[in-house]
Amino acid sequence: MSSEINKIQDEIIEDFELFDDWEGKYEYIIDLGKKLPGLSDEFKTEENIIKGCQSVVWLHAYYKDGKLYFEGDSQAIIVKGLVGMLLKVLSGHTPKEVLEADLYFIDRVGLTSHLAQTRSNGLASMVKQMKTYALGYQSLEK
């Protein structure tokens, strides 16, 4: 388990604790989405679309110097914010660390209980795809 991944998750949890209600938390997620750099059009391809998301979500992964990096984008601004949180937590770590990551921040900040079922399913699909990329790139480490 990567202590760096857990440190980032703990920072996200602390950020969410600054808000008293879900209206503020949603605004924060939207703000994260607005700050997320867009994905280059060359990566907005059919093969980079996450299946299982209500909104269109693109996820691109690449491997460099033993670490896995993710870039993502979505047409829906709140989903883009969710993508941004996942990128912040998982990008820049080894495939092994990504695979072993327990993404406890999702439950701790209340996303599981406050997102619509379709958004929650989409978030799970994004995590699954990131871990699938990690599994594929892990073979490069051997």
C-alpha positions as CSV (number, residue, x, y, z in Angstrom):
1,M,0.0,0.0,0.0
2,S,1.4,3.4,-1.0
3,S,1.7,5.9,1.8
4,E,1.8,8.6,-0.8
5,I,-1.5,7.5,-2.3
6,N,-3.0,7.5,1.2
7,K,-1.6,10.9,2.0
8,I,-3.3,12.3,-1.1
9,Q,-6.6,10.7,-0.1
10,D,-6.3,12.1,3.4
11,E,-5.8,15.6,1.9
12,I,-9.0,15.2,-0.3
13,I,-10.9,14.1,2.8
14,E,-9.6,17.1,4.7
15,D,-10.7,19.4,1.8
16,F,-14.2,17.9,1.9
17,E,-14.4,18.5,5.7
18,L,-14.3,22.2,5.1
19,F,-17.8,22.1,3.7
20,D,-20.9,21.9,5.9
21,D,-23.3,20.6,3.3
22,W,-23.4,18.7,0.0
23,E,-24.2,21.8,-2.0
24,G,-20.7,23.2,-1.1
25,K,-19.1,19.8,-1.8
26,Y,-20.7,19.6,-5.2
27,E,-19.5,23.1,-6.0
28,Y,-16.0,22.0,-4.9
29,I,-16.1,19.0,-7.2
30,I,-17.3,21.2,-10.1
31,D,-14.4,23.6,-9.3
32,L,-12.0,20.7,-9.5
33,G,-13.5,19.8,-12.9
34,K,-13.0,23.4,-14.2
35,K,-9.3,23.3,-13.1
36,L,-8.6,20.0,-14.7
37,P,-6.7,20.5,-18.0
38,G,-8.6,19.1,-20.9
39,L,-7.5,16.0,-22.7
40,S,-5.8,16.5,-26.1
41,D,-8.2,15.7,-29.0
42,E,-5.8,13.0,-30.2
43,F,-6.8,11.0,-27.1
44,K,-10.5,11.6,-27.3
45,T,-11.0,8.4,-29.1
46,E,-13.6,5.6,-28.9
47,E,-11.0,3.3,-27.4
48,N,-10.4,5.8,-24.5
49,I,-14.0,6.1,-23.6
50,I,-14.9,4.5,-20.2
51,K,-17.7,2.1,-20.6
52,G,-20.4,2.2,-17.9
53,C,-20.4,6.0,-17.5
54,Q,-23.6,8.0,-18.1
55,S,-21.5,10.9,-19.4
56,V,-18.7,10.6,-21.9
57,V,-15.5,10.1,-20.0
58,W,-12.1,9.7,-21.8
59,L,-9.2,8.2,-19.9
60,H,-5.7,8.0,-21.4
61,A,-2.8,6.2,-19.6
62,Y,0.9,6.1,-20.3
63,Y,3.9,4.6,-18.6
64,K,7.1,6.5,-18.0
65,D,10.1,5.8,-15.8
66,G,8.4,3.0,-14.0
67,K,5.3,5.0,-13.2
68,L,1.8,5.1,-14.6
69,Y,0.3,8.4,-15.5
70,F,-3.4,9.2,-16.3
71,E,-5.1,12.0,-18.2
72,G,-8.8,12.3,-18.4
73,D,-11.7,14.5,-19.4
74,S,-15.5,14.5,-19.5
75,Q,-18.2,16.5,-21.1
76,A,-20.0,16.7,-17.8
77,I,-18.3,19.2,-15.4
78,I,-19.1,17.3,-12.2
79,V,-17.8,14.1,-13.7
80,K,-14.7,15.9,-14.8
81,G,-14.2,16.9,-11.1
82,L,-14.5,13.2,-10.1
83,V,-12.0,12.3,-12.8
84,G,-9.7,15.0,-11.4
85,M,-9.8,13.4,-8.0
86,L,-9.0,10.0,-9.3
87,L,-6.1,11.4,-11.4
88,K,-4.8,13.2,-8.3
89,V,-4.8,10.1,-6.3
90,L,-3.6,7.5,-8.8
91,S,-1.5,9.2,-11.4
92,G,2.3,9.1,-11.0
93,H,2.6,5.9,-9.1
94,T,3.8,2.4,-10.0
95,P,1.3,0.0,-11.5
96,K,1.7,-2.1,-8.4
97,E,0.7,0.8,-6.1
98,V,-2.3,1.6,-8.3
99,L,-3.4,-2.0,-8.2
100,E,-3.0,-2.2,-4.4
101,A,-4.6,1.2,-3.7
102,D,-7.6,1.1,-1.4
103,L,-9.5,4.1,-2.5
104,Y,-11.2,4.8,0.8
105,F,-11.6,8.5,0.2
106,I,-14.6,7.7,-2.1
107,D,-16.6,6.5,0.9
108,R,-15.1,8.8,3.5
109,V,-16.1,12.0,1.7
110,G,-19.6,10.6,1.0
111,L,-19.4,10.1,-2.7
112,T,-20.9,6.6,-2.5
113,S,-24.0,7.8,-0.7
114,H,-24.4,11.2,-2.3
115,L,-23.9,10.5,-6.0
116,A,-26.7,9.3,-8.2
117,Q,-26.5,5.6,-8.8
118,T,-25.5,6.2,-12.5
119,R,-22.7,8.5,-11.4
120,S,-21.6,6.1,-8.7
121,N,-21.5,3.3,-11.3
122,G,-19.5,5.5,-13.6
123,L,-17.0,6.3,-10.8
124,A,-16.6,2.5,-10.2
125,S,-16.0,2.0,-14.0
126,M,-13.3,4.7,-14.0
127,V,-11.5,3.0,-11.1
128,K,-11.8,-0.4,-12.7
129,Q,-10.3,1.0,-16.0
130,M,-7.4,2.6,-14.2
131,K,-6.7,-0.6,-12.4
132,T,-7.0,-2.5,-15.7
133,Y,-4.4,-0.2,-17.2
134,A,-2.2,-0.8,-14.1
135,L,-2.5,-4.5,-14.6
136,G,-1.4,-4.2,-18.2
137,Y,1.5,-1.9,-17.5
138,Q,2.6,-4.1,-14.5
139,S,3.8,-6.7,-17.1
140,L,6.4,-4.1,-18.3
141,E,8.0,-4.1,-14.9
142,K,8.9,-7.8,-15.0
